[in-house]
Amino acid sequence: MNVPVTSEPVKHKPTLLVVDDEAGPRDALKVILRPFFNIQAAESASAAIDVLNSRHIDLITLDQKLPDRQGLDLLQDIKHHHADVEVIIITGYGSLKSAMEGIRHGAAGYLLKPFNVTELLSLVNQTLEKKQRLDFLRHFIGTSTGLWGSETECAQAWSELIAGYHAIGKSTLGHEGKSDSLPDLLPLFSDLLEAKDRQLLNHCSRVSFYATLLGNRIDLTLAEQKSLALGAFLHDIGKIGPEPYQFADDEITVTGEAVGNRNHPEQGSKLVLPLKLSAEVGQIIAYHHERWDGAGYPFGLKEEGIPQLARIVCLAQTFDHLTAERPGRTPLSIDDACREMLKYAGTHFEKNLTELFSHMVQECKASLPAMAMATTPTDRSNS
Ligand SMILES: [Fe+2]
């Protein structure tokens, strides 16, 4: 069989853990995968955790239905305690909804039983390559001081980062030597956010989607629309530093309370400076926590002094913080989130824009969360 890995093979033979309670599918997976990988197997969630805690695992194929726990539940546990282990869900009980649920919780992919062998091997190889990229980025952002140094140091760090990423990557980066062109950088930005934390990537993807929806309702040029989609996607890029990421950290509540790293707008806008993105993208990153009444941060800008695209992203990210699921808090419904935000129209947010946003999300609320997760700025940049 003509298989694996990629143009840039991993340095060690990867170890896969097959988690399935049924001997038939488990043995089939072992037979298919054994020629190319080291294989471990577990027939329950607790056995899988034991293996994970006792040896290095690169990738897990996870049956969605296990005797002691649901696969999705185990997946969340794995991504919490072993964030660098990639997971592919293999299930006979699949549906689009459960597939998206698994991917939202950090699964790299999804296969339905009975699976096609070529499809399985191709997905495993793609996922291992993605793991190489994420491991490289995790190490880089966890150790680099240059990214947060002077503009010259930051530019040098970016060129090392992009070169290292290119060396692992392949077609996803487009043609070599065009690493500063925007379409080429989008997969890197997405991987950077995911390398920091899957929740950060999910948040940024949804915020970009909500901001783009609102941008479509107002009179923006095509260039402004593109800057809005990208700026919203990168609005929290200042959080990829070595400090641990907590979604709740950036809880900008509509009452104006904000906890966590208040430097991230400035850090983020400085970070992207060497990339020569549009000025609007930098403004969105720098000003997305400013308030209409001047009580925001970090600059205390007020009213029309806050660039319009940053005002849009401020609304979009607040809406996402109110409506997104996270441990320990029940998310608000779309209606309740709109009611909450409208209370602060004219103080925290620009009044007309808030009303338009509220009207817009209520109009398409039936499909809103699914749509927000289903698209990325990478998709939109091609449209
Ligand atoms: Fe933020």
Boltz pocket constraint, residues with backbone or C-beta under 6 A from the ligand:
constraints:
  - pocket:
      binder: B
      contacts: [[A, 235], [A, 236], [A, 250], [A, 264], [A, 288], [A, 289]]
      max_distance: 6.0
